[in-house]
Amino acid sequence: MVNADLPSGAPVGSMSAFRSTGLGIFAIHPTRHCVAHKVRALIDFLSKALSCVS
């Protein structure tokens, strides 16, 4: 049904007045002192990559 309308741009949002609340993304690891370097690198990367997402 919708596949034919997608290329033309005909479909529009029907619930644009309703926005979901923003949810945080959390990194949970067992201890603060012994975080593996690759885990810390991943956390730092995601923090930097997602800091511009609002």
N, CA, C and O of each residue as an XYZ file, in Angstrom:
216
protein
N       0.815     -1.200      0.000
C       0.000      0.000      0.000
C       0.862      1.269      0.000
O       0.730      2.126     -0.874
N       1.719      1.364      0.971
C       2.503      2.585      1.137
C       3.688      2.632      0.183
O       4.174      3.712     -0.152
N       4.157      1.465     -0.257
C       5.350      1.421     -1.106
C       5.215      2.290     -2.352
O       6.202      2.874     -2.798
N       4.040      2.385     -2.912
C       3.845      3.195     -4.114
C       3.939      4.688     -3.792
O       4.343      5.471     -4.652
N       3.578      5.095     -2.581
C       3.579      6.516     -2.208
C       4.934      7.009     -1.703
O       5.188      8.213     -1.726
N       5.799      6.124     -1.255
C       7.071      6.548     -0.679
C       7.953      7.338     -1.637
O       8.474      8.378     -1.235
N       8.152      6.908     -2.879
C       9.026      7.688     -3.775
C       8.519      9.103     -4.050
O       9.323     10.010     -4.268
N       7.208      9.305     -4.042
C       6.667     10.630     -4.347
C       6.698     11.563     -3.150
O       6.534     12.773     -3.303
N       6.905     11.019     -1.966
C       6.913     11.846     -0.764
C       5.526     12.121     -0.224
O       5.360     12.997      0.625
N       4.519     11.391     -0.699
C       3.140     11.617     -0.275
C       2.895     11.326      1.211
O       2.145     12.070      1.842
N       3.490     10.283      1.798
C       3.208     10.029      3.216
C       3.737     11.157      4.098
O       4.846     11.653      3.900
N       2.933     11.546      5.061
C       3.329     12.577      6.027
C       3.075     12.034      7.424
O       2.269     11.122      7.610
N       3.754     12.591      8.382
C       3.554     12.181      9.767
C       2.169     12.540     10.252
O       1.694     13.648     10.003
N       1.520     11.635     10.932
C       0.165     11.911     11.409
C       0.136     12.292     12.886
O      -0.881     12.773     13.385
N       1.242     12.080     13.581
C       1.259     12.382     15.012
C       2.417     13.315     15.370
O       3.060     13.143     16.406
N       2.679     14.293     14.518
C       3.815     15.177     14.750
C       3.635     16.058     15.983
O       4.619     16.578     16.510
N       2.393     16.239     16.457
C       2.158     17.044     17.658
C       2.566     16.290     18.928
O       2.744     16.903     19.981
N       2.712     14.991     18.837
C       3.057     14.175     19.993
C       4.516     13.746     19.892
O       4.900     13.047     18.954
N       5.308     14.157     20.840
C       6.724     13.796     20.866
C       6.983     12.895     22.050
O       6.385     13.069     23.112
N       7.860     11.945     21.880
C       8.227     11.089     23.007
C       9.229     11.837     23.886
O       9.923     12.742     23.423
N       9.292     11.459     25.118
C      10.262     12.065     26.021
C      11.644     11.500     25.715
O      11.779     10.340     25.327
N      12.638     12.306     25.888
C      14.004     11.856     25.641
C      14.448     10.877     26.717
O      14.185     11.079     27.903
N      15.100      9.854     26.307
C      15.625      8.861     27.242
C      17.137      8.871     27.165
O      17.708      9.012     26.084
N      17.777      8.725     28.291
C      19.227      8.706     28.325
C      19.787      7.358     27.928
O      19.094      6.341     27.963
N      21.030      7.369     27.555
C      21.757      6.132     27.270
C      22.815      6.008     28.356
O      23.579      6.944     28.589
N      22.863      4.870     29.013
C      23.766      4.686     30.133
C      24.702      3.513     29.872
O      24.298      2.500     29.301
N      25.947      3.657     30.292
C      26.923      2.567     30.220
C      27.115      2.061     31.646
O      27.536      2.812     32.526
N      26.812      0.817     31.863
C      26.923      0.225     33.198
C      28.021     -0.825     33.177
O      27.987     -1.748     32.364
N      28.981     -0.686     34.058
C      30.054     -1.657     34.178
C      30.280     -1.942     35.656
O      29.939     -1.110     36.497
N      30.844     -3.091     35.990
C      30.859     -3.556     37.374
C      31.652     -2.715     38.367
O      31.247     -2.612     39.525
N      32.735     -2.126     37.970
C      33.521     -1.353     38.922
C      34.114     -0.132     38.252
O      34.355     -0.125     37.045
N      34.337      0.862     39.016
C      34.860      2.120     38.484
C      36.381      2.074     38.301
O      36.914      2.777     37.442
N      37.075      1.273     39.080
C      38.531      1.289     39.083
C      39.155      0.384     38.025
O      40.252      0.675     37.549
N      38.503     -0.683     37.653
C      39.108     -1.662     36.743
C      38.339     -1.792     35.435
O      37.931     -2.890     35.056
N      38.143     -0.681     34.751
C      37.453     -0.714     33.469
C      38.481     -1.045     32.392
O      39.509     -0.376     32.282
N      38.205     -2.071     31.603
C      39.113     -2.451     30.524
C      39.286     -1.284     29.555
O      38.364     -0.494     29.355
N      40.462     -1.183     28.962
C      40.746     -0.071     28.056
C      39.779     -0.040     26.879
O      39.358      1.034     26.450
N      39.425     -1.210     26.354
C      38.512     -1.225     25.210
C      37.102     -0.799     25.618
O      36.383     -0.204     24.816
N      36.701     -1.096     26.848
C      35.385     -0.653     27.337
C      35.404      0.853     27.520
O      34.462      1.538     27.121
N      36.464      1.377     28.119
C      36.589      2.818     28.312
C      36.617      3.537     26.965
O      36.012      4.599     26.818
N      37.315      2.965     25.981
C      37.383      3.562     24.645
C      35.996      3.596     23.999
O      35.624      4.581     23.362
N      35.236      2.510     24.170
C      33.878      2.472     23.618
C      32.994      3.518     24.284
O      32.247      4.221     23.603
N      33.068      3.628     25.594
C      32.266      4.617     26.322
C      32.630      6.027     25.869
O      31.746      6.849     25.628
N      33.924      6.308     25.753
C      34.357      7.636     25.303
C      33.894      7.921     23.881
O      33.445      9.027     23.580
N      34.003      6.913     22.998
C      33.567      7.083     21.616
C      32.065      7.385     21.542
O      31.644      8.327     20.871
N      31.264      6.569     22.243
C      29.805      6.780     22.213
C      29.420      8.104     22.823
O      28.512      8.776     22.335
N      30.102      8.486     23.888
C      29.816      9.776     24.521
C      30.051     10.916     23.561
O      29.235     11.833     23.467
N      31.169     10.869     22.841
C      31.490     11.930     21.888
C      30.547     11.873     20.686
O      30.068     12.911     20.229
N      30.280     10.683     20.175
C      29.430     10.537     18.982
C      27.986     10.933     19.246
O      27.313     11.468     18.365
N      27.509     10.669     20.462
C      26.102     10.960     20.764
C      25.891     12.293     21.454
O      24.753     12.640     21.768
N      26.947     13.049     21.701
C      26.797     14.322     22.397
C      26.055     15.360     21.562
O      25.468     16.292     22.112
N      26.077     15.207     20.250
C      25.385     16.167     19.381
C      23.952     15.748     19.095
O      23.214     16.507     18.467
N      23.538     14.577     19.530
C      22.171     14.107     19.305
C      21.273     14.710     20.373
O      21.549     14.608     21.568
N      20.202     15.336     19.927
C      19.300     15.945     20.915
C      17.941     15.299     20.890
O      17.059     15.687     21.655
